[in-house]
Amino acid sequence: MILSHLQMIEYIGSYLKEAEWANNSYIPTAEEHKEITIVSSGYQNTLIASFAAMGDVITDETFKWALTMPPLLKACCSLCRVMDDIVTHKEQDRMHVVSGIQCYMREHDVSEQQAYDLLNEKVEEDWKEMNLESLRCKDVGRPVIMLVLNLARAMDVLYKNKDHFTHVGEELINHINSLLVDDAILIY
């Protein structure tokens, strides 16, 4: 079993909490928002599901480690969530829970730009934390650590300056071509 029952309850519960916030037009504190949306984003589940493709490198202990949300995973999931919030918060054209940007603006009475600046600093802090934890972590092998770092790198490509995930354009297509097509041509 990849995800425990408790993990699924927490994941589904985070969606229910977001729905409650949206239905009640509730604007959570930045901390409340972060706590719930790190879970609802599914990045931890994405990493755990990715273990299935890694073969014998993955053990039961690897899954147990990931389910505890260790510092490396927490920093990665935080980075992914914050980068997503930064580039997508203006795209909310339907009833939806407010973004981290909006929560921070309201809670601290700051401008949108100030909130962007602060959350971009949070991204930098998360990168530093991931780099430090990738060196400290002895609980899992290097391939697992690299998988976590590579998810963060992928999010950096998808969300660095705009939402390339939702609005695929030439820049992302060029990244994919250089990664998959151009290298294949060189090998051939």
N, CA, C and O atoms as a DFTB+ gen file, in Angstrom:
752 C
 N C O
     1  1       0.841      -1.168       0.000
     2  2       0.000       0.000       0.000
     3  2       0.895       1.243       0.000
     4  3       1.698       1.429       0.915
     5  1       0.761       2.086      -1.013
     6  2       1.616       3.259      -1.132
     7  2       1.214       4.327      -0.130
     8  3       2.064       4.839       0.598
     9  1      -0.034       4.664      -0.080
    10  2      -0.489       5.688       0.855
    11  2      -1.322       5.031       1.947
    12  3      -2.227       4.244       1.668
    13  1      -1.008       5.360       3.177
    14  2      -1.755       4.792       4.283
    15  2      -3.164       5.396       4.317
    16  3      -3.433       6.429       3.704
    17  1      -4.037       4.731       5.041
    18  2      -5.401       5.248       5.193
    19  2      -5.374       6.631       5.841
    20  3      -6.123       7.523       5.442
    21  1      -4.512       6.806       6.836
    22  2      -4.422       8.108       7.503
    23  2      -3.941       9.190       6.547
    24  3      -4.397      10.332       6.608
    25  1      -3.016       8.823       5.664
    26  2      -2.516       9.774       4.671
    27  2      -3.654      10.204       3.739
    28  3      -3.793      11.388       3.429
    29  1      -4.450       9.255       3.303
    30  2      -5.572       9.587       2.414
    31  2      -6.626      10.432       3.139
    32  3      -7.205      11.343       2.548
    33  1      -6.870      10.134       4.404
    34  2      -7.825      10.929       5.183
    35  2      -7.328      12.367       5.296
    36  3      -8.105      13.310       5.147
    37  1      -6.030      12.533       5.559
    38  2      -5.462      13.877       5.649
    39  2      -5.565      14.602       4.305
    40  3      -5.902      15.784       4.260
    41  1      -5.273      13.888       3.209
    42  2      -5.315      14.471       1.867
    43  2      -6.737      14.918       1.513
    44  3      -6.947      16.048       1.075
    45  1      -7.698      14.032       1.704
    46  2      -9.090      14.355       1.401
    47  2      -9.599      15.447       2.341
    48  3     -10.349      16.332       1.930
    49  1      -9.186      15.373       3.594
    50  2      -9.579      16.389       4.572
    51  2      -9.098      17.781       4.189
    52  3      -9.774      18.774       4.455
    53  1      -7.926      17.849       3.564
    54  2      -7.412      19.155       3.144
    55  2      -8.287      19.753       2.048
    56  3      -8.499      20.965       2.018
    57  1      -8.795      18.917       1.152
    58  2      -9.720      19.406       0.120
    59  2     -11.037      19.866       0.741
    60  3     -11.607      20.877       0.331
    61  1     -11.508      19.123       1.721
    62  2     -12.749      19.517       2.387
    63  2     -12.583      20.848       3.117
    64  3     -13.494      21.676       3.117
    65  1     -11.434      21.050       3.733
    66  2     -11.166      22.313       4.420
    67  2     -11.133      23.461       3.414
    68  3     -11.690      24.527       3.673
    69  1     -10.480      23.250       2.264
    70  2     -10.454      24.288       1.224
    71  2     -11.864      24.586       0.722
    72  3     -12.208      25.748       0.506
    73  1     -12.674      23.565       0.537
    74  2     -14.053      23.763       0.079
    75  2     -14.848      24.559       1.116
    76  3     -15.637      25.436       0.764
    77  1     -14.635      24.245       2.391
    78  2     -15.299      24.983       3.460
    79  2     -14.890      26.460       3.417
    80  3     -15.740      27.345       3.520
    81  1     -13.591      26.720       3.267
    82  2     -13.113      28.101       3.176
    83  2     -13.758      28.833       1.997
    84  3     -14.240      29.957       2.137
    85  1     -13.758      28.169       0.823
    86  2     -14.313      28.801      -0.380
    87  2     -15.810      29.060      -0.218
    88  3     -16.293      30.143      -0.546
    89  1     -16.539      28.075       0.285
    90  2     -17.993      28.220       0.450
    91  2     -18.363      29.294       1.458
    92  3     -19.412      29.926       1.335
    93  1     -17.516      29.505       2.449
    94  2     -17.786      30.495       3.485
    95  2     -17.068      31.820       3.231
    96  3     -17.103      32.721       4.069
    97  1     -16.416      31.934       2.070
    98  2     -15.623      33.132       1.740
    99  2     -14.632      33.473       2.853
   100  3     -14.374      34.641       3.145
   101  1     -14.092      32.435       3.458
   102  2     -13.154      32.598       4.566
   103  2     -11.739      32.802       4.024
   104  3     -11.295      32.084       3.128
   105  1     -11.055      33.770       4.570
   106  2      -9.658      33.992       4.202
   107  2      -8.807      33.551       5.387
   108  3      -8.777      34.229       6.414
   109  1      -8.116      32.423       5.253
   110  2      -7.318      31.907       6.367
   111  2      -6.069      32.758       6.594
   112  3      -5.696      33.586       5.762
   113  1      -5.440      32.529       7.736
   114  2      -4.134      33.149       7.946
   115  2      -3.155      32.502       6.973
   116  3      -3.428      31.431       6.431
   117  1      -2.040      33.138       6.758
   118  2      -1.027      32.573       5.865
   119  2      -0.570      31.208       6.372
   120  3      -0.335      30.297       5.579
   121  1      -0.447      31.066       7.675
   122  2      -0.011      29.785       8.254
   123  2      -1.071      28.701       8.071
   124  3      -0.740      27.567       7.723
   125  1      -2.342      29.037       8.301
   126  2      -3.432      28.076       8.071
   127  2      -3.437      27.629       6.616
   128  3      -3.558      26.442       6.314
   129  1      -3.304      28.602       5.724
   130  2      -3.304      28.313       4.291
   131  2      -2.170      27.359       3.938
   132  3      -2.379      26.361       3.248
   133  1      -0.975      27.671       4.413
   134  2       0.196      26.840       4.114
   135  2       0.004      25.411       4.639
   136  3       0.289      24.442       3.935
   137  1      -0.475      25.291       5.862
   138  2      -0.651      23.981       6.478
   139  2      -1.578      23.082       5.656
   140  3      -1.305      21.896       5.475
   141  1      -2.659      23.651       5.171
   142  2      -3.645      22.865       4.411
   143  2      -3.199      22.657       2.960
   144  3      -3.305      21.549       2.435
   145  1      -2.706      23.708       2.314
   146  2      -2.414      23.597       0.877
   147  2      -1.134      22.818       0.574
   148  3      -0.966      22.324      -0.541
   149  1      -0.239      22.701       1.537
   150  2       0.917      21.817       1.315
   151  2       0.427      20.379       1.170
   152  3       0.975      19.607       0.383
   153  1      -0.602      20.025       1.928
   154  2      -1.177      18.678       1.827
   155  2      -2.012      18.557       0.549
   156  3      -1.845      17.606      -0.215
   157  1      -2.914      19.526       0.317
   158  2      -3.834      19.425      -0.827
   159  2      -3.125      19.518      -2.174
   160  3      -3.648      19.048      -3.184
   161  1      -1.950      20.116      -2.196
   162  2      -1.214      20.233      -3.460
   163  2      -0.843      18.865      -4.033
   164  3      -0.691      18.716      -5.246
   165  1      -0.701      17.877      -3.164
   166  2      -0.408      16.522      -3.627
   167  2       1.050      16.261      -3.959
   168  3       1.376      15.192      -4.475
   169  1       1.927      17.198      -3.682
   170  2       3.335      16.995      -4.035
   171  2       3.956      15.840      -3.250
   172  3       4.757      15.085      -3.800
   173  1       3.601      15.694      -1.983
   174  2       4.111      14.567      -1.207
   175  2       3.620      13.256      -1.824
   176  3       4.388      12.303      -1.958
   177  1       2.342      13.212      -2.196
   178  2       1.792      12.003      -2.815
   179  2       2.441      11.718      -4.164
   180  3       2.666      10.562      -4.521
   181  1       2.739      12.771      -4.908
   182  2       3.426      12.612      -6.194
   183  2       4.792      11.956      -5.991
   184  3       5.170      11.045      -6.726
   185  1       5.517      12.428      -4.992
   186  2       6.832      11.849      -4.712
   187  2       6.705      10.382      -4.302
   188  3       7.448       9.527      -4.784
   189  1       5.766      10.106      -3.417
   190  2       5.585       8.722      -2.951
   191  2       5.193       7.814      -4.110
   192  3       5.702       6.699      -4.216
   193  1       4.302       8.270      -4.973
   194  2       3.904       7.475      -6.137
   195  2       5.078       7.275      -7.091
   196  3       5.171       6.239      -7.750
   197  1       5.973       8.259      -7.169
   198  2       7.139       8.148      -8.052
   199  2       8.100       7.051      -7.616
   200  3       8.864       6.528      -8.427
   201  1       8.059       6.703      -6.332
   202  2       8.933       5.643      -5.844
   203  2       8.674       4.322      -6.569
   204  3       9.583       3.505      -6.720
   205  1       7.442       4.116      -7.015
   206  2       7.081       2.852      -7.661
   207  2       7.917       2.567      -8.896
   208  3       8.120       1.406      -9.253
   209  1       8.404       3.616      -9.554
   210  2       9.192       3.437     -10.781
   211  2      10.686       3.272     -10.505
   212  3      11.478       3.161     -11.441
   213  1      11.074       3.255      -9.241
   214  2      12.495       3.246      -8.915
   215  2      13.040       1.858      -8.592
   216  3      14.226       1.716      -8.295
   217  1      12.205       0.853      -8.647
   218  2      12.674      -0.524      -8.482
   219  2      13.177      -0.845      -7.090
   220  3      12.620      -0.390      -6.091
   221  1      14.251      -1.645      -7.037
   222  2      14.768      -2.178      -5.776
   223  2      15.393      -1.132      -4.864
   224  3      15.675      -1.421      -3.701
   225  1      15.612       0.065      -5.365
   226  2      16.182       1.139      -4.550
   227  2      15.224       1.490      -3.417
   228  3      15.648       1.942      -2.354
   229  1      13.941       1.281      -3.648
   230  2      12.908       1.675      -2.692
   231  2      12.566       0.503      -1.788
   232  3      12.347      -0.618      -2.246
   233  1      12.526       0.791      -0.491
   234  2      12.166      -0.211       0.510
   235  2      10.948       0.286       1.290
   236  3      10.487       1.412       1.103
   237  1      10.446      -0.571       2.157
   238  2       9.350      -0.148       3.034
   239  2       9.771       1.052       3.883
   240  3       8.960       1.932       4.175
   241  1      11.044       1.078       4.274
   242  2      11.545       2.183       5.084
   243  2      11.494       3.500       4.313
   244  3      11.289       4.560       4.903
   245  1      11.678       3.433       3.001
   246  2      11.594       4.644       2.178
   247  2      10.195       5.236       2.256
   248  3      10.028       6.444       2.424
   249  1       9.192       4.370       2.131
   250  2       7.804       4.843       2.218
   251  2       7.511       5.394       3.608
   252  3       6.896       6.451       3.748
   253  1       7.951       4.679       4.623
   254  2       7.728       5.149       5.996
   255  2       8.389       6.508       6.207
   256  3       7.807       7.392       6.837
   257  1       9.593       6.677       5.686
   258  2      10.313       7.953       5.782
   259  2       9.497       9.063       5.127
   260  3       9.305      10.126       5.716
   261  1       9.022       8.819       3.920
   262  2       8.290       9.852       3.173
   263  2       6.972      10.204       3.843
   264  3       6.545      11.358       3.800
   265  1       6.329       9.233       4.455
   266  2       5.031       9.492       5.099
   267  2       5.159      10.336       6.365
   268  3       4.167      10.890       6.839
   269  1       6.366      10.440       6.918
   270  2       6.567      11.272       8.113
   271  2       6.783      12.740       7.748
   272  3       6.906      13.586       8.635
   273  1       6.829      13.050       6.453
   274  2       7.092      14.407       5.956
   275  2       8.381      14.960       6.592
   276  3       8.354      15.951       7.322
   277  1       9.505      14.297       6.296
   278  2      10.781      14.750       6.844
   279  2      11.148      16.130       6.295
   280  3      10.546      16.582       5.322
   281  1      12.126      16.803       6.903
   282  2      12.471      18.174       6.506
   283  2      12.740      18.347       5.005
   284  3      12.350      19.363       4.429
   285  1      13.389      17.388       4.373
   286  2      13.668      17.501       2.933
   287  2      12.376      17.552       2.131
   288  3      12.225      18.401       1.251
   289  1      11.443      16.653       2.426
   290  2      10.164      16.647       1.719
   291  2       9.337      17.881       2.059
   292  3       8.687      18.456       1.187
   293  1       9.362      18.281       3.312
   294  2       8.582      19.444       3.720
   295  2       9.055      20.692       2.973
   296  3       8.239      21.479       2.494
   297  1      10.371      20.869       2.875
   298  2      10.902      22.029       2.145
   299  2      10.545      21.954       0.668
   300  3      10.203      22.970       0.062
   301  1      10.620      20.764       0.084
   302  2      10.277      20.586      -1.331
   303  2       8.801      20.898      -1.564
   304  3       8.462      21.635      -2.490
   305  1       7.928      20.343      -0.732
   306  2       6.485      20.579      -0.897
   307  2       6.132      22.041      -0.672
   308  3       5.260      22.582      -1.352
   309  1       6.802      22.679       0.276
   310  2       6.576      24.097       0.519
   311  2       6.998      24.920      -0.689
   312  3       6.262      25.800      -1.134
   313  1       8.176      24.635      -1.214
   314  2       8.671      25.347      -2.398
   315  2       7.697      25.200      -3.566
   316  3       7.350      26.183      -4.221
   317  1       7.262      23.977      -3.819
   318  2       6.339      23.725      -4.936
   319  2       5.028      24.483      -4.741
   320  3       4.520      25.099      -5.677
   321  1       4.486      24.440      -3.535
   322  2       3.217      25.115      -3.243
   323  2       3.341      26.628      -3.400
   324  3       2.478      27.270      -3.999
   325  1       4.427      27.196      -2.856
   326  2       4.599      28.653      -2.904
   327  2       4.818      29.120      -4.334
   328  3       4.246      30.127      -4.752
   329  1       5.648      28.393      -5.094
   330  2       5.872      28.790      -6.491
   331  2       4.566      28.740      -7.274
   332  3       4.292      29.621      -8.089
   333  1       3.774      27.726      -7.031
   334  2       2.469      27.600      -7.685
   335  2       1.593      28.806      -7.309
   336  3       0.983      29.425      -8.181
   337  1       1.532      29.134      -6.026
   338  2       0.724      30.276      -5.574
   339  2       1.166      31.583      -6.224
   340  3       0.331      32.389      -6.633
   341  1       2.461      31.789      -6.320
   342  2       2.977      33.050      -6.863
   343  2       2.498      33.274      -8.298
   344  3       2.100      34.382      -8.657
   345  1       2.536      32.229      -9.109
   346  2       2.206      32.431     -10.528
   347  2       0.740      32.200     -10.861
   348  3       0.305      32.561     -11.954
   349  1      -0.031      31.613      -9.962
   350  2      -1.420      31.297     -10.319
   351  2      -2.467      32.076      -9.547
   352  3      -3.655      31.932      -9.836
   353  1      -2.084      32.887      -8.589
   354  2      -3.117      33.472      -7.728
   355  2      -4.061      34.418      -8.467
   356  3      -5.191      34.606      -8.018
   357  1      -3.652      35.010      -9.563
   358  2      -4.541      35.907     -10.319
   359  2      -5.460      35.159     -11.274
   360  3      -6.374      35.752     -11.848
   361  1      -5.227      33.868     -11.446
   362  2      -6.001      33.090     -12.411
   363  2      -7.273      32.498     -11.828
   364  3      -7.927      31.691     -12.488
   365  1      -7.632      32.867     -10.636
   366  2      -8.782      32.268      -9.985
   367  2     -10.066      32.925     -10.478
   368  3     -10.515      33.928      -9.922
   369  1     -10.650      32.349     -11.525
   370  2     -11.851      32.918     -12.127
   371  2     -13.123      32.183     -11.705
   372  3     -14.200      32.454     -12.236
   373  1     -13.008      31.268     -10.767
   374  2     -14.170      30.567     -10.249
   375  2     -14.058      30.559      -8.731
   376  3     -13.023      30.933      -8.179
   377  1     -15.113      30.137      -8.060
   378  2     -15.049      30.093      -6.605
   379  2     -13.918      29.154      -6.193
   380  3     -13.917      27.974      -6.544
   381  1     -12.984      29.676      -5.465
   382  2     -11.800      28.917      -5.112
   383  2     -11.249      29.481      -3.820
   384  3     -11.478      30.645      -3.492
   385  1     -10.527      28.661      -3.093
   386  2      -9.869      29.162      -1.890
   387  2      -8.849      30.226      -2.308
   388  3      -8.224      30.117      -3.363
   389  1      -8.691      31.236      -1.485
   390  2      -7.748      32.304      -1.824
   391  2      -6.323      31.755      -1.847
   392  3      -6.027      30.718      -1.253
   393  1      -5.460      32.470      -2.539
   394  2      -4.064      32.039      -2.650
   395  2      -3.273      32.489      -1.427
   396  3      -3.736      33.303      -0.628
   397  1      -2.074      31.942      -1.303
   398  2      -1.173      32.351      -0.234
   399  2      -0.847      33.833      -0.310
   400  3      -0.670      34.489       0.716
   401  1      -0.768      34.360      -1.528
   402  2      -0.506      35.793      -1.713
   403  2      -1.619      36.608      -1.064
   404  3      -1.353      37.538      -0.304
   405  1      -2.867      36.255      -1.367
   406  2      -4.001      36.993      -0.824
   407  2      -4.082      36.877       0.700
   408  3      -4.411      37.845       1.385
   409  1      -3.780      35.690       1.224
   410  2      -3.788      35.508       2.678
   411  2      -2.751      36.404       3.334
   412  3      -3.033      37.069       4.331
   413  1      -1.569      36.418       2.778
   414  2      -0.496      37.211       3.363
   415  2      -0.799      38.709       3.273
   416  3      -0.549      39.458       4.218
   417  1      -1.343      39.141       2.117
   418  2      -1.687      40.561       1.945
   419  2      -2.692      41.007       3.001
   420  3      -2.543      42.071       3.603
   421  1      -3.700      40.196       3.216
   422  2      -4.751      40.579       4.169
   423  2      -4.237      40.540       5.605
   424  3      -4.477      41.460       6.387
   425  1      -3.531      39.470       5.936
   426  2      -3.078      39.299       7.320
   427  2      -2.085      40.378       7.746
   428  3      -2.121      40.845       8.884
   429  1      -1.201      40.773       6.834
   430  2      -0.123      41.704       7.182
   431  2      -0.321      43.101       6.602
   432  3       0.530      43.976       6.764
   433  1      -1.455      43.302       5.923
   434  2      -1.778      44.607       5.343
   435  2      -0.619      45.138       4.493
   436  3      -0.113      46.239       4.710
   437  1      -0.222      44.321       3.526
   438  2       0.868      44.694       2.620
   439  2       0.365      44.672       1.184
   440  3      -0.693      44.116       0.887
   441  1       1.136      45.280       0.308
   442  2       0.770      45.313      -1.111
   443  2       1.021      43.944      -1.750
   444  3       1.701      43.084      -1.188
   445  1       0.458      43.781      -2.921
   446  2       0.670      42.550      -3.668
   447  2       2.160      42.338      -3.937
   448  3       2.661      41.224      -3.789
   449  1       2.865      43.390      -4.327
   450  2       4.300      43.278      -4.611
   451  2       5.087      42.868      -3.370
   452  3       6.009      42.057      -3.455
   453  1       4.723      43.427      -2.222
   454  2       5.402      43.044      -0.984
   455  2       5.160      41.569      -0.663
   456  3       6.066      40.871      -0.207
   457  1       3.945      41.105      -0.900
   458  2       3.644      39.690      -0.674
   459  2       4.431      38.821      -1.646
   460  3       4.972      37.788      -1.250
   461  1       4.503      39.225      -2.917
   462  2       5.327      38.498      -3.897
   463  2       6.770      38.419      -3.416
   464  3       7.381      37.351      -3.434
   465  1       7.308      39.551      -2.988
   466  2       8.703      39.592      -2.550
   467  2       8.933      38.647      -1.377
   468  3       9.921      37.914      -1.341
   469  1       8.010      38.673      -0.417
   470  2       8.159      37.812       0.742
   471  2       8.091      36.336       0.354
   472  3       8.896      35.532       0.823
   473  1       7.130      35.978      -0.502
   474  2       7.004      34.574      -0.894
   475  2       8.168      34.133      -1.778
   476  3       8.560      32.967      -1.737
   477  1       8.721      35.033      -2.567
   478  2       9.932      34.685      -3.321
   479  2      11.105      34.436      -2.375
   480  3      11.941      33.572      -2.639
   481  1      11.170      35.188      -1.278
   482  2      12.189      34.918      -0.258
   483  2      11.966      33.539       0.364
   484  3      12.924      32.826       0.662
   485  1      10.692      33.167       0.558
   486  2      10.363      31.849       1.107
   487  2      10.844      30.754       0.161
   488  3      11.338      29.720       0.611
   489  1      10.704      30.970      -1.134
   490  2      11.201      29.998      -2.115
   491  2      12.715      29.829      -1.955
   492  3      13.224      28.708      -1.953
   493  1      13.418      30.938      -1.822
   494  2      14.878      30.879      -1.629
   495  2      15.234      30.132      -0.343
   496  3      16.161      29.322      -0.327
   497  1      14.497      30.406       0.732
   498  2      14.732      29.702       2.000
   499  2      14.497      28.204       1.838
   500  3      15.257      27.390       2.363
   501  1      13.434      27.843       1.107
   502  2      13.142      26.423       0.886
   503  2      14.251      25.749       0.078
   504  3      14.620      24.611       0.367
   505  1      14.787      26.444      -0.934
   506  2      15.918      25.885      -1.693
   507  2      17.109      25.641      -0.768
   508  3      17.739      24.585      -0.828
   509  1      17.414      26.609       0.080
   510  2      18.536      26.456       1.017
   511  2      18.302      25.278       1.953
   512  3      19.209      24.487       2.211
   513  1      17.079      25.170       2.457
   514  2      16.730      24.068       3.354
   515  2      16.859      22.724       2.636
   516  3      17.386      21.768       3.205
   517  1      16.385      22.643       1.399
   518  2      16.506      21.391       0.641
   519  2      17.963      21.033       0.401
   520  3      18.354      19.877       0.557
   521  1      18.760      22.009       0.026
   522  2      20.188      21.740      -0.203
   523  2      20.853      21.241       1.067
   524  3      21.615      20.275       1.028
   525  1      20.576      21.885       2.188
   526  2      21.147      21.473       3.463
   527  2      20.668      20.068       3.841
   528  3      21.474      19.214       4.210
   529  1      19.372      19.834       3.750
   530  2      18.813      18.534       4.117
   531  2      19.270      17.426       3.166
   532  3      19.398      16.273       3.578
   533  1      19.516      17.762       1.911
   534  2      19.991      16.739       0.970
   535  2      21.395      16.264       1.359
   536  3      21.777      15.136       1.047
   537  1      22.149      17.108       2.029
   538  2      23.474      16.721       2.515
   539  2      23.397      16.006       3.864
   540  3      24.190      15.106       4.143
   541  1      22.451      16.405       4.686
   542  2      22.289      15.832       6.028
   543  2      21.590      14.482       6.032
   544  3      21.908      13.615       6.846
   545  1      20.652      14.306       5.134
   546  2      19.758      13.147       5.167
   547  2      20.524      11.840       4.976
   548  3      21.180      11.630       3.955
   549  1      20.427      10.971       5.972
   550  2      21.059       9.650       5.918
   551  2      20.021       8.532       5.987
   552  3      20.365       7.351       5.998
   553  1      18.748       8.923       6.033
   554  2      17.666       7.950       6.202
   555  2      17.323       7.198       4.921
   556  3      16.804       6.083       4.972
   557  1      17.611       7.803       3.783
   558  2      17.315       7.182       2.485
   559  2      18.525       7.355       1.571
   560  3      19.413       8.166       1.834
   561  1      18.536       6.577       0.495
   562  2      19.652       6.633      -0.441
   563  2      19.639       7.871      -1.326
   564  3      18.645       8.592      -1.412
   565  1      20.757       8.091      -1.973
   566  2      20.926       9.255      -2.855
   567  2      19.877       9.307      -3.970
   568  3      19.406      10.397      -4.295
   569  1      19.491       8.171      -4.572
   570  2      18.465       8.254      -5.630
   571  2      17.141       8.854      -5.149
   572  3      16.473       9.566      -5.898
   573  1      16.767       8.569      -3.913
   574  2      15.522       9.131      -3.362
   575  2      15.694      10.623      -3.134
   576  3      14.801      11.409      -3.450
   577  1      16.827      11.013      -2.591
   578  2      17.107      12.436      -2.366
   579  2      17.084      13.182      -3.704
   580  3      16.533      14.279      -3.799
   581  1      17.679      12.589      -4.724
   582  2      17.704      13.235      -6.041
   583  2      16.301      13.347      -6.630
   584  3      15.998      14.325      -7.315
   585  1      15.442      12.362      -6.375
   586  2      14.058      12.434      -6.859
   587  2      13.352      13.650      -6.253
   588  3      12.635      14.367      -6.951
   589  1      13.558      13.875      -4.967
   590  2      12.945      15.023      -4.299
   591  2      13.473      16.323      -4.905
   592  3      12.700      17.223      -5.233
   593  1      14.790      16.410      -5.048
   594  2      15.383      17.619      -5.635
   595  2      14.913      17.827      -7.073
   596  3      14.692      18.962      -7.496
   597  1      14.763      16.750      -7.816
   598  2      14.328      16.874      -9.209
   599  2      12.883      17.337      -9.332
   600  3      12.540      18.021     -10.296
   601  1      12.026      16.978      -8.374
   602  2      10.660      17.518      -8.401
   603  2      10.717      19.035      -8.217
   604  3      10.017      19.777      -8.907
   605  1      11.545      19.486      -7.290
   606  2      11.676      20.936      -7.070
   607  2      12.243      21.611      -8.316
   608  3      11.808      22.704      -8.678
   609  1      13.194      20.981      -8.966
   610  2      13.753      21.549     -10.204
   611  2      12.697      21.630     -11.297
   612  3      12.640      22.608     -12.042
   613  1      11.861      20.597     -11.390
   614  2      10.786      20.606     -12.387
   615  2       9.806      21.742     -12.106
   616  3       9.358      22.420     -13.030
   617  1       9.477      21.947     -10.844
   618  2       8.576      23.049     -10.487
   619  2       9.216      24.392     -10.800
   620  3       8.532      25.343     -11.181
   621  1      10.533      24.463     -10.637
   622  2      11.244      25.696     -10.967
   623  2      11.090      26.015     -12.454
   624  3      10.917      27.174     -12.829
   625  1      11.154      24.995     -13.291
   626  2      10.964      25.191     -14.731
   627  2       9.508      25.564     -15.025
   628  3       9.241      26.464     -15.821
   629  1       8.572      24.869     -14.379
   630  2       7.157      25.096     -14.662
   631  2       6.623      26.414     -14.108
   632  3       5.723      27.009     -14.700
   633  1       7.164      26.878     -12.979
   634  2       6.573      28.026     -12.291
   635  2       7.531      29.181     -12.023
   636  3       7.191      30.073     -11.246
   637  1       8.700      29.200     -12.626
   638  2       9.686      30.234     -12.288
   639  2       9.172      31.649     -12.556
   640  3       9.200      32.482     -11.650
   641  1       8.716      31.937     -13.739
   642  2       8.297      33.294     -14.088
   643  2       6.823      33.411     -14.439
   644  3       6.245      34.497     -14.392
   645  1       6.224      32.285     -14.791
   646  2       4.799      32.261     -15.102
   647  2       4.321      30.820     -15.020
   648  3       5.120      29.914     -14.781
   649  1       3.043      30.604     -15.213
   650  2       2.460      29.272     -15.094
   651  2       2.606      28.513     -16.420
   652  3       1.689      28.477     -17.240
   653  1       3.781      27.914     -16.603
   654  2       4.032      27.131     -17.825
   655  2       3.267      25.813     -17.813
   656  3       3.061      25.209     -18.866
   657  1       2.848      25.366     -16.647
   658  2       2.102      24.117     -16.552
   659  2       0.722      24.265     -17.189
   660  3       0.302      23.415     -17.973
   661  1       0.024      25.340     -16.852
   662  2      -1.313      25.574     -17.389
   663  2      -1.266      26.159     -18.796
   664  3      -2.081      25.815     -19.653
   665  1      -0.310      27.038     -19.019
   666  2      -0.209      27.743     -20.302
   667  2       1.078      27.329     -21.002
   668  3       2.072      28.056     -20.998
   669  1       1.035      26.154     -21.598
   670  2       2.226      25.619     -22.266
   671  2       2.535      26.481     -23.485
   672  3       1.676      26.722     -24.333
   673  1       3.771      26.934     -23.549
   674  2       4.193      27.775     -24.662
   675  2       5.529      27.308     -25.205
   676  3       6.023      26.235     -24.858
   677  1       6.093      28.120     -26.046
   678  2       7.334      27.775     -26.726
   679  2       8.484      27.509     -25.750
   680  3       9.299      26.614     -25.973
   681  1       8.543      28.284     -24.678
   682  2       9.642      28.112     -23.710
   683  2       9.637      26.707     -23.100
   684  3      10.682      26.059     -23.041
   685  1       8.480      26.234     -22.649
   686  2       8.399      24.889     -22.070
   687  2       8.625      23.825     -23.142
   688  3       9.306      22.829     -22.896
   689  1       8.066      24.029     -24.308
   690  2       8.268      23.077     -25.405
   691  2       9.750      22.960     -25.727
   692  3      10.237      21.856     -25.975
   693  1      10.476      24.069     -25.730
   694  2      11.925      24.032     -25.975
   695  2      12.662      23.274     -24.873
   696  3      13.607      22.536     -25.151
   697  1      12.231      23.454     -23.619
   698  2      12.833      22.701     -22.513
   699  2      12.646      21.198     -22.717
   700  3      13.588      20.418     -22.574
   701  1      11.432      20.811     -23.049
   702  2      11.125      19.388     -23.240
   703  2      11.901      18.839     -24.423
   704  3      12.462      17.746     -24.342
   705  1      11.941      19.582     -25.522
   706  2      12.719      19.134     -26.686
   707  2      14.194      18.969     -26.358
   708  3      14.816      17.990     -26.770
   709  1      14.760      19.922     -25.618
   710  2      16.185      19.825     -25.295
   711  2      16.463      18.649     -24.372
   712  3      17.542      18.059     -24.424
   713  1      15.509      18.308     -23.538
   714  2      15.682      17.196     -22.605
   715  2      15.475      15.844     -23.273
   716  3      16.252      14.917     -23.043
   717  1      14.449      15.719     -24.087
   718  2      14.071      14.421     -24.629
   719  2      14.430      14.212     -26.097
   720  3      14.927      13.150     -26.473
   721  1      14.185      15.201     -26.907
   722  2      14.365      15.015     -28.347
   723  2      15.814      15.260     -28.769
   724  3      16.415      14.421     -29.440
   725  1      16.367      16.390     -28.384
   726  2      17.718      16.751     -28.816
   727  2      18.748      15.731     -28.346
   728  3      19.642      15.368     -29.111
   729  1      18.641      15.258     -27.095
   730  2      19.576      14.251     -26.592
   731  2      19.425      12.936     -27.342
   732  3      20.413      12.246     -27.594
   733  1      18.201      12.588     -27.698
   734  2      17.974      11.339     -28.428
   735  2      18.626      11.416     -29.812
   736  3      19.160      10.423     -30.305
   737  1      18.583      12.574     -30.422
   738  2      19.207      12.759     -31.734
   739  2      20.727      12.616     -31.607
   740  3      21.364      12.004     -32.464
   741  1      21.300      13.168     -30.559
   742  2      22.748      13.076     -30.343
   743  2      23.189      11.638     -30.101
   744  3      24.251      11.223     -30.564
   745  1      22.369      10.878     -29.371
   746  2      22.708       9.489     -29.089
   747  2      22.644       8.651     -30.342
   748  3      23.464       7.754     -30.538
   749  1      21.680       8.936     -31.187
   750  2      21.479       8.155     -32.406
   751  2      22.662       8.358     -33.322
   752  3      22.703       7.789     -34.413
